[in-house]
């Protein structure tokens, strides 16, 4: 069982060394660490070349989710995990503790992250209701590679919340076998890209996307109630493309 750890970088500064060391400190049999660089002009590339075990991927990219998609394409492991360039594993035994779950029949295994942004630990098990309101930190999630074949890659339409869009897809897919592990996986840096960059397009589309992915998972009553909310929102804002899109959902259901 091989694990691919993917770290997107763009001028991450000295904290990248801590991230790399955090991976090296893990006790796990077969893993690779990919650095997907977006064109750093600091000393990132020199630092990466100091470590023989690292794989440097990419010659520039179009943002963090493009880098993550490139990492998936380059990964050779059955499991894929994303660790930010300023994030670290919570402690040295994370992967050892997760190994039995990764060796099971689950498609997604996830736990918690901790961060000053969340005033501690975030955020327990997720279900179809919770994922509509809150996102899962991607530093908490381990994916079987085949999950990306089943639900697709990260949608780069969304600048900073493509991970939320992606998480809705697998949480609302009854064919994806998932397991929550009551454990902190990573320390999440509060100044990461999605923390400080708004995504107004995803905010507008979130309910529509949720209804699209959840058509077979939500009760009829819940689906209709949320559909009515989406339709009313479009009318209130005089957003006629959104209105027509909402009507299209009704025709498909």
C-alpha positions as CSV (number, residue, x, y, z in Angstrom):
1,X,0.0,0.0,0.0
2,X,1.6,3.2,-1.2
3,X,0.7,6.7,0.0
4,X,1.4,9.8,-2.1
5,X,1.7,13.1,-0.1
6,X,1.2,16.2,-2.3
7,X,2.4,19.6,-1.2
8,X,1.7,22.6,-3.6
9,X,4.2,25.4,-3.2
10,X,4.6,29.0,-4.3
11,X,7.3,31.0,-2.4
12,X,6.4,29.2,0.9
13,X,9.4,30.5,2.8
14,X,11.3,28.7,5.6
15,X,8.2,26.9,6.9
16,X,8.4,24.4,4.1
17,X,11.4,22.8,5.8
18,X,9.1,22.1,8.8
19,X,6.5,20.5,6.5
20,X,9.1,18.3,4.9
21,X,10.5,17.2,8.2
22,X,7.0,16.5,9.5
23,X,6.6,13.9,6.7
24,X,10.1,12.4,7.3
25,X,9.2,11.9,10.9
26,X,6.3,9.6,10.1
27,X,6.6,5.9,10.5
28,X,4.9,4.5,7.4
29,X,6.2,1.8,5.1
30,X,5.8,3.0,1.5
31,X,5.2,6.6,0.7
32,X,6.4,9.4,-1.6
33,X,6.3,13.2,-1.1
34,X,5.6,15.3,-4.2
35,X,6.3,19.0,-4.3
36,X,4.2,20.7,-6.9
37,X,5.7,24.1,-7.5
38,X,3.9,27.0,-9.1
39,X,7.0,29.0,-10.1
40,X,8.6,29.9,-6.8
41,X,11.2,32.7,-6.9
42,X,12.5,32.3,-3.4
43,X,14.8,29.5,-2.3
44,X,12.1,26.8,-2.4
45,X,13.7,24.9,-5.3
46,X,17.1,24.9,-3.7
47,X,15.6,23.6,-0.5
48,X,13.7,20.8,-2.3
49,X,16.9,19.7,-4.1
50,X,18.6,19.1,-0.7
51,X,16.3,16.2,-0.1
52,X,16.8,13.1,-2.3
53,X,13.5,11.6,-1.4
54,X,11.4,14.5,-2.8
55,X,9.8,14.5,-6.2
56,X,9.5,17.9,-7.8
57,X,6.5,18.2,-10.1
58,X,5.4,20.9,-12.5
59,X,6.7,23.9,-14.3
60,X,4.3,26.5,-13.0
61,X,0.6,26.1,-12.5
62,X,-2.7,28.1,-12.5
63,X,-3.3,28.1,-8.7
64,X,-3.4,25.8,-5.8
65,X,-6.1,23.5,-7.2
66,X,-4.4,23.2,-10.5
67,X,-1.3,22.1,-8.5
68,X,-3.3,19.6,-6.6
69,X,-4.7,18.1,-9.8
70,X,-1.2,17.9,-11.2
71,X,-0.1,16.2,-8.1
72,X,-2.9,13.6,-8.5
73,X,-1.8,13.0,-12.1
74,X,1.8,12.5,-11.0
75,X,1.2,10.4,-7.9
76,X,2.0,6.7,-7.9
77,X,0.3,5.7,-4.7
78,X,-3.1,4.0,-4.1
79,X,-3.8,6.7,-1.5
80,X,-3.4,10.5,-1.9
81,X,-3.1,13.1,0.8
82,X,-2.6,16.9,0.6
83,X,-0.4,18.7,3.1
84,X,0.1,22.5,2.7
85,X,3.5,24.0,2.5
86,X,3.0,25.6,5.9
87,X,1.1,22.7,7.5
88,X,2.5,19.8,9.5
89,X,1.3,16.4,10.7
90,X,-0.1,16.7,14.3
91,X,2.5,14.3,15.6
92,X,5.0,11.6,14.6
93,X,2.5,8.7,14.8
94,X,-0.3,10.0,12.6
95,X,0.4,7.7,9.6
96,X,1.1,4.7,11.8
97,X,-2.3,5.1,13.5
98,X,-4.1,5.6,10.2
99,X,-2.4,2.6,8.5
100,X,-5.0,0.0,9.6
101,X,-7.8,2.2,8.1
102,X,-5.9,2.8,4.9
103,X,-5.4,-1.0,4.6
104,X,-9.2,-1.5,4.8
105,X,-12.0,-1.3,2.2
106,X,-12.7,2.4,2.7
107,X,-12.4,4.9,-0.2
108,X,-12.0,8.0,2.0
109,X,-10.5,8.1,5.5
110,X,-10.6,11.4,7.4
111,X,-10.1,12.9,10.8
112,X,-9.7,16.4,12.2
113,X,-7.3,19.3,11.9
114,X,-6.4,21.8,14.6
115,X,-5.7,25.5,14.0
116,X,-5.9,28.8,15.8
117,X,-8.4,29.8,13.1
118,X,-10.8,27.3,14.6
119,X,-9.8,27.9,18.2
120,X,-8.6,24.4,18.4
121,X,-9.9,21.1,16.9
122,X,-12.1,21.0,13.8
123,X,-14.6,19.3,13.1
124,X,-15.7,15.8,13.7
125,X,-17.7,13.4,11.4
126,X,-19.6,14.9,8.4
127,X,-22.9,13.9,6.9
128,X,-25.1,15.2,4.1
129,X,-26.5,18.0,6.3
130,X,-23.2,19.2,7.7
131,X,-21.3,19.4,4.5
132,X,-23.8,21.9,3.2
133,X,-22.9,24.3,6.0
134,X,-19.2,23.5,6.7
135,X,-16.2,22.2,4.8
136,X,-13.8,19.5,5.8
137,X,-10.2,20.6,6.0
138,X,-8.3,18.9,3.1
139,X,-5.4,18.3,5.5
140,X,-7.7,15.9,7.3
141,X,-8.5,13.6,4.3
142,X,-6.9,10.6,2.8
143,X,-8.3,9.6,-0.6
144,X,-8.1,6.3,-2.5
145,X,-6.9,7.4,-5.9
146,X,-10.0,5.9,-7.6
147,X,-12.2,8.5,-5.8
148,X,-11.0,11.1,-8.3
149,X,-12.0,8.8,-11.1
150,X,-15.5,8.4,-9.6
151,X,-16.2,12.1,-8.7
152,X,-13.7,14.0,-10.7
153,X,-10.8,16.3,-9.9
154,X,-10.9,19.7,-8.2
155,X,-13.0,22.3,-10.2
156,X,-10.7,25.2,-10.8
157,X,-13.7,27.4,-11.5
158,X,-13.6,28.0,-7.7
159,X,-10.6,30.0,-6.7
160,X,-10.4,29.0,-3.0
161,X,-13.2,26.6,-2.3
162,X,-12.8,23.9,-5.0
163,X,-12.0,21.5,-2.1
164,X,-15.5,22.2,-0.6
165,X,-17.1,21.5,-3.9
166,X,-15.1,18.3,-4.2
167,X,-15.9,17.2,-0.6
168,X,-19.6,17.6,-1.3
169,X,-19.3,15.3,-4.3
170,X,-17.9,12.4,-2.3
171,X,-19.9,12.9,0.9
172,X,-23.1,13.0,-1.1
173,X,-22.1,9.9,-3.1
174,X,-23.5,6.7,-1.5
175,X,-21.0,4.6,-3.5
176,X,-18.1,6.2,-1.7
177,X,-17.2,4.2,1.5
178,X,-15.9,6.7,4.1
179,X,-14.6,6.4,7.6
180,X,-14.2,9.1,10.2
181,X,-11.3,8.5,12.6
182,X,-11.5,10.4,15.9
183,X,-7.9,11.8,15.7
184,X,-6.2,15.0,14.8
185,X,-4.4,14.6,11.5
186,X,-2.6,17.9,10.9
187,X,-1.8,21.3,12.3
188,X,-3.4,23.7,9.8
189,X,-1.9,27.1,9.2
190,X,-4.3,29.9,9.6
191,X,-2.9,32.0,6.7
192,X,-3.4,29.3,4.0
193,X,-4.8,30.3,0.6
194,X,-8.4,29.4,1.3
195,X,-8.3,31.0,4.7
196,X,-7.6,34.5,3.4
197,X,-9.1,34.5,-0.1
198,X,-12.9,34.7,-0.5
199,X,-14.7,32.7,-3.2
200,X,-17.9,34.7,-4.1
201,X,-18.6,32.4,-7.1
202,X,-18.7,29.3,-4.9
203,X,-20.8,31.1,-2.3
204,X,-23.3,31.9,-5.1
205,X,-23.2,28.3,-6.5
206,X,-22.9,26.3,-3.2
207,X,-26.6,25.4,-2.8
208,X,-27.0,24.7,-6.5
209,X,-24.0,22.4,-6.4
210,X,-25.2,20.7,-3.3
211,X,-28.6,20.0,-4.9
212,X,-26.9,18.7,-8.0
213,X,-24.7,16.3,-6.1
214,X,-27.3,15.3,-3.5
215,X,-30.3,14.5,-5.7
216,X,-30.1,10.8,-4.9
217,X,-29.1,11.2,-1.3
218,X,-31.5,13.9,0.1
219,X,-35.1,13.2,1.1
220,X,-37.7,14.5,-1.3
221,X,-38.9,17.0,1.4
222,X,-35.4,18.3,2.0
223,X,-34.6,18.5,-1.7
224,X,-37.7,20.5,-2.5
225,X,-37.2,22.9,0.5
226,X,-33.7,23.7,-0.5
227,X,-34.7,23.9,-4.2
228,X,-37.3,26.5,-3.2
229,X,-34.6,28.5,-1.3
230,X,-32.3,28.4,-4.4
231,X,-35.1,29.6,-6.7
232,X,-36.1,32.4,-4.2
233,X,-32.5,33.6,-4.0
234,X,-32.3,33.9,-7.7
235,X,-35.5,35.9,-7.9
236,X,-34.5,38.1,-5.0
237,X,-31.3,39.0,-6.8
238,X,-32.8,39.2,-10.2
239,X,-30.3,36.6,-11.3
240,X,-32.0,35.1,-14.3
241,X,-29.3,32.7,-15.3
242,X,-29.4,31.3,-11.8
243,X,-33.2,31.2,-12.0
244,X,-33.1,29.1,-15.2
245,X,-30.5,26.8,-13.7
246,X,-32.7,26.2,-10.7
247,X,-35.6,25.4,-13.0
248,X,-33.4,22.9,-14.7
249,X,-32.9,21.1,-11.5
250,X,-36.6,20.7,-11.1
251,X,-36.9,19.3,-14.5
252,X,-34.2,16.7,-13.8
253,X,-35.6,15.5,-10.5
